[in-house]
């Protein structure tokens, strides 16, 4: 299996002492933003996201030597990040959650997670306000629905992973991923509709 991170991972696995620290530093820089983004979307809170991201990176440093390239290294990292974020969110269920501060972005136009930087919001202030409200509701919904659904939606629409890549992250079958995503879409739609939104009102919207 071809893995663009293989050389860097193998450098970590074969190094000791300061050589390991340098090799791992490169992995840390490569993945820190992606890990934090996933943790932020799943936890919905910057402090919780930081805790989960730190847990993820510590786990990577301790277990990178065990990685056997049975999947892509990035899939393994995403798996650890998702699990860490879900654990942190569950531990702090009763704590107040802050709003997600980073805009949701989708690459494939599948509904209210989408926002392109080139949107001409300056020429459509009403539409811009509607889109902003929908994004805020989506971000709020991710904090309220099942965290595993939030993780699925994040992997698909924020990180832009394919169904096949998500299946590898979750160590499951492609059909299972599609089924779970359908349930995640339904949970998100139910939350939005309970707050007065319909598919026709979703910005750029064919819904999720």
Secondary structure, 3 states (H helix, E strand, C coil): CCCCCHHHHHHHHHCCHHHHHHHHHHHHHHHHHHHHHHHHHHHCCHHHHHHHHHHHHHHHHHHHHHCCCCCCHHHHHHHHHHHHHHHHHHHCCCCCCCCCCCCCCCCCCCCCCCCCCCCCHHHCHHHHHHHHHHHHHHHHHHHHCCHHHHHHHHHHHHCCCCHHHHHHHHCCCHHHHHHHHHHHHHHHHHHHHHCCCCHHHCCCCCCC
